[in-house]
Amino acid sequence: MGKYIELNSGNFDETVKEGVTLVDFWAPWCGPCRMIAPVIEELAEEYEGRAKIAKVNTDEEQDLAIKYGIRSIPSILFFKDGQVVDQMVGAASKQAFAEKLDALLS
């Protein structure tokens, strides 16, 4: 069963440096973040072996949130080989996330 990766400043760069990675910047108190949490978990399963699905708790990892200019959450950043190539802010449908992942993987 696929599981998303919990990112912190120690493993972030290593995780996103190769391939396609979706990173969900979230916080426990954020309603829309909790709303998309099951979607993120489903994506982690469906894209296992093709793309990495990861989460950053912005309360615990403020340095990363600042580094990537996260001003509102949820913010979803899409990385390809270590570079931010796309971004979505706010809750979105599973299909919207999947379309972005599929475009990066093709």
Backbone as CSV, one residue per row, in Angstrom:
resi,resn,N_x,N_y,N_z,CA_x,CA_y,CA_z,C_x,C_y,C_z
1,MET,0.837,-1.199,0.000,0.000,0.000,0.000,0.869,1.245,0.000
2,GLY,0.609,2.135,-0.933,1.378,3.377,-1.032,1.088,4.293,0.138
3,LYS,2.089,5.006,0.556,1.915,5.936,1.665,2.666,7.211,1.304
4,TYR,2.071,8.340,1.637,2.782,9.581,1.367,3.982,9.704,2.300
5,ILE,4.905,10.543,1.914,6.146,10.745,2.669,6.012,12.010,3.503
6,GLU,6.339,11.916,4.783,6.364,13.105,5.636,7.702,13.805,5.425
7,LEU,7.656,15.035,4.942,8.894,15.752,4.655,9.262,16.723,5.760
8,ASN,10.568,16.893,5.942,11.090,17.912,6.850,12.357,18.475,6.213
9,SER,12.973,19.443,6.860,14.142,20.077,6.249,15.288,19.093,6.063
10,GLY,15.275,17.984,6.797,16.329,16.982,6.669,16.206,16.090,5.441
11,ASN,14.963,15.788,5.013,14.802,14.855,3.895,14.175,15.483,2.653
12,PHE,13.867,16.763,2.705,13.130,17.414,1.613,13.889,17.363,0.291
13,ASP,15.101,17.935,0.261,15.855,18.037,-0.993,16.131,16.666,-1.591
14,GLU,16.468,15.719,-0.743,16.764,14.357,-1.209,15.518,13.718,-1.846
15,THR,14.351,13.986,-1.264,13.110,13.386,-1.753,12.700,13.960,-3.102
16,VAL,12.826,15.279,-3.285,12.310,15.904,-4.517,13.325,15.969,-5.650
17,LYS,14.580,15.567,-5.393,15.631,15.820,-6.395,15.499,15.003,-7.677
18,GLU,14.834,13.849,-7.624,14.684,13.026,-8.824,13.231,12.670,-9.057
19,GLY,12.838,12.717,-10.329,11.481,12.312,-10.695,10.446,13.368,-10.359
20,VAL,9.203,12.919,-10.294,8.058,13.800,-10.053,7.599,13.637,-8.608
21,THR,7.429,14.771,-7.928,6.962,14.756,-6.535,5.869,15.798,-6.350
22,LEU,4.762,15.373,-5.748,3.716,16.304,-5.322,3.950,16.548,-3.839
23,VAL,4.034,17.824,-3.448,4.231,18.159,-2.037,3.054,19.003,-1.554
24,ASP,2.359,18.481,-0.555,1.212,19.152,0.061,1.702,19.886,1.313
25,PHE,1.694,21.224,1.270,2.007,22.031,2.458,0.698,22.234,3.202
26,TRP,0.647,21.778,4.457,-0.604,21.736,5.218,-0.333,22.046,6.685
27,ALA,-1.409,22.119,7.467,-1.312,22.246,8.925,-2.534,21.572,9.547
28,PRO,-2.355,21.038,10.776,-3.456,20.295,11.419,-4.718,21.129,11.643
29,TRP,-4.587,22.445,11.816,-5.745,23.296,12.111,-6.477,23.762,10.855
30,CYS,-5.962,23.414,9.686,-6.490,23.917,8.412,-7.604,23.011,7.893
31,GLY,-8.823,23.532,7.837,-9.980,22.762,7.378,-9.830,22.216,5.962
32,PRO,-9.529,23.079,4.968,-9.357,22.585,3.594,-8.231,21.548,3.489
33,CYS,-7.195,21.675,4.332,-6.105,20.691,4.332,-6.632,19.324,4.745
34,ARG,-7.480,19.313,5.788,-8.053,18.055,6.255,-8.993,17.472,5.197
35,MET,-9.639,18.378,4.451,-10.565,17.951,3.411,-9.839,17.180,2.299
36,ILE,-8.646,17.633,1.904,-7.943,16.964,0.801,-7.021,15.841,1.281
37,ALA,-6.867,15.674,2.594,-5.973,14.627,3.121,-6.287,13.239,2.551
38,PRO,-7.563,12.810,2.507,-7.840,11.481,1.941,-7.458,11.387,0.464
39,VAL,-7.613,12.496,-0.266,-7.248,12.536,-1.684,-5.740,12.339,-1.832
40,ILE,-4.966,13.004,-0.981,-3.505,12.869,-1.018,-3.113,11.417,-0.742
41,GLU,-3.785,10.793,0.216,-3.483,9.393,0.529,-3.837,8.473,-0.645
42,GLU,-4.950,8.733,-1.318,-5.333,7.920,-2.485,-4.302,8.092,-3.600
43,LEU,-3.859,9.320,-3.828,-2.854,9.572,-4.871,-1.556,8.833,-4.557
44,ALA,-1.189,8.802,-3.272,0.039,8.105,-2.864,-0.034,6.636,-3.265
45,GLU,-1.221,6.044,-3.117,-1.395,4.643,-3.504,-1.369,4.484,-5.017
46,GLU,-2.130,5.341,-5.703,-2.295,5.183,-7.144,-1.020,5.493,-7.926
47,TYR,-0.184,6.368,-7.395,1.026,6.759,-8.126,2.290,6.095,-7.581
48,GLU,2.102,5.135,-6.692,3.250,4.439,-6.121,4.131,3.879,-7.234
49,GLY,5.440,4.145,-7.144,6.366,3.658,-8.145,6.497,4.570,-9.356
50,ARG,5.588,5.564,-9.479,5.657,6.485,-10.615,5.972,7.906,-10.177
51,ALA,5.356,8.323,-9.065,5.585,9.669,-8.536,5.568,9.587,-7.019
52,LYS,6.262,10.527,-6.383,6.258,10.579,-4.921,5.192,11.571,-4.475
53,ILE,4.462,11.208,-3.454,3.436,12.067,-2.873,3.898,12.348,-1.449
54,ALA,4.009,13.635,-1.118,4.593,14.004,0.169,3.813,15.144,0.809
55,LYS,4.007,15.273,2.142,3.342,16.331,2.897,4.351,17.044,3.791
56,VAL,4.144,18.342,3.940,4.955,19.148,4.853,4.010,19.836,5.829
57,ASN,4.190,19.556,7.124,3.415,20.239,8.162,4.060,21.614,8.367
58,THR,3.377,22.667,7.907,3.974,24.010,7.941,4.154,24.532,9.368
59,ASP,3.388,23.989,10.326,3.585,24.405,11.723,4.943,23.929,12.222
60,GLU,5.334,22.725,11.801,6.591,22.140,12.271,7.778,22.493,11.380
61,GLU,7.521,22.821,10.127,8.586,23.066,9.151,8.449,24.450,8.530
62,GLN,8.491,25.477,9.393,8.300,26.841,8.905,9.396,27.275,7.934
63,ASP,10.608,26.756,8.111,11.705,27.098,7.199,11.373,26.708,5.767
64,LEU,10.806,25.516,5.588,10.437,25.062,4.246,9.304,25.911,3.678
65,ALA,8.337,26.245,4.512,7.218,27.075,4.050,7.736,28.431,3.580
66,ILE,8.677,28.995,4.321,9.260,30.289,3.943,10.072,30.149,2.661
67,LYS,10.883,29.106,2.597,11.738,28.874,1.421,10.922,28.813,0.132
68,TYR,9.759,28.171,0.206,8.938,28.010,-0.993,7.798,29.022,-1.086
69,GLY,7.843,30.056,-0.259,6.887,31.154,-0.367,5.449,30.759,-0.115
70,ILE,5.249,29.820,0.804,3.888,29.363,1.107,3.197,30.419,1.971
71,ARG,2.143,31.037,1.403,1.418,32.073,2.134,0.036,31.622,2.564
72,SER,-0.514,30.659,1.842,-1.805,30.114,2.262,-1.763,28.609,2.051
73,ILE,-2.515,27.923,2.887,-2.529,26.466,2.799,-3.969,25.992,2.640
74,PRO,-4.191,24.852,2.015,-3.145,24.008,1.446,-2.522,24.610,0.190
75,SER,-1.227,24.451,0.058,-0.519,24.768,-1.178,0.123,23.472,-1.649
76,ILE,-0.104,23.159,-2.897,0.450,21.933,-3.477,1.504,22.349,-4.487
77,LEU,2.729,21.909,-4.262,3.804,22.185,-5.203,4.146,20.905,-5.943
78,PHE,4.378,21.037,-7.229,4.768,19.910,-8.072,6.227,20.098,-8.463
79,PHE,7.039,19.120,-8.123,8.465,19.168,-8.425,8.789,18.163,-9.518
80,LYS,9.707,18.544,-10.401,10.254,17.591,-11.360,11.764,17.749,-11.299
81,ASP,12.447,16.681,-10.911,13.912,16.680,-10.788,14.426,17.863,-9.966
82,GLY,13.757,18.110,-8.827,14.222,19.118,-7.880,13.729,20.533,-8.117
83,GLN,13.057,20.782,-9.240,12.569,22.124,-9.557,11.052,22.192,-9.388
84,VAL,10.568,23.327,-8.855,9.120,23.540,-8.789,8.648,23.844,-10.211
85,VAL,7.739,23.024,-10.725,7.263,23.218,-12.090,5.784,23.604,-12.150
86,ASP,5.084,23.458,-11.038,3.668,23.824,-11.018,3.231,23.990,-9.574
87,GLN,2.091,24.667,-9.390,1.618,24.939,-8.045,0.110,25.104,-8.065
88,MET,-0.536,24.632,-7.009,-1.973,24.839,-6.822,-2.181,25.313,-5.386
89,VAL,-3.068,26.285,-5.214,-3.361,26.773,-3.867,-4.826,26.510,-3.578
90,GLY,-5.088,25.951,-2.391,-6.456,25.660,-1.992,-6.832,24.229,-2.310
91,ALA,-7.960,23.819,-1.786,-8.436,22.459,-2.014,-8.849,22.309,-3.472
92,ALA,-8.537,21.166,-4.038,-8.924,20.879,-5.420,-9.350,19.415,-5.492
93,SER,-9.881,19.036,-6.629,-10.352,17.665,-6.793,-9.173,16.731,-7.033
94,LYS,-9.418,15.458,-6.762,-8.409,14.439,-7.026,-8.041,14.460,-8.506
95,GLN,-9.031,14.655,-9.351,-8.791,14.674,-10.790,-7.839,15.821,-11.167
96,ALA,-8.001,16.980,-10.541,-7.133,18.123,-10.851,-5.676,17.809,-10.498
97,PHE,-5.474,17.178,-9.345,-4.108,16.801,-8.958,-3.560,15.736,-9.904
98,ALA,-4.394,14.750,-10.236,-3.974,13.644,-11.099,-3.593,14.143,-12.490
99,GLU,-4.354,15.113,-13.007,-4.055,15.657,-14.334,-2.680,16.313,-14.357
100,LYS,-2.363,17.055,-13.302,-1.034,17.705,-13.225,0.064,16.651,-13.139
101,LEU,-0.142,15.631,-12.309,0.851,14.556,-12.187,1.041,13.842,-13.518
102,ASP,-0.071,13.511,-14.170,0.002,12.789,-15.442,0.753,13.602,-16.487
103,ALA,0.514,14.910,-16.526,1.197,15.774,-17.489,2.709,15.769,-17.248
104,LEU,3.115,15.769,-15.968,4.539,15.769,-15.638,5.185,14.420,-15.907
105,LEU,4.414,13.358,-15.809,4.943,12.005,-16.006,5.022,11.620,-17.478
106,SER,4.275,12.325,-18.334,4.235,11.919,-19.747,5.442,12.429,-20.518
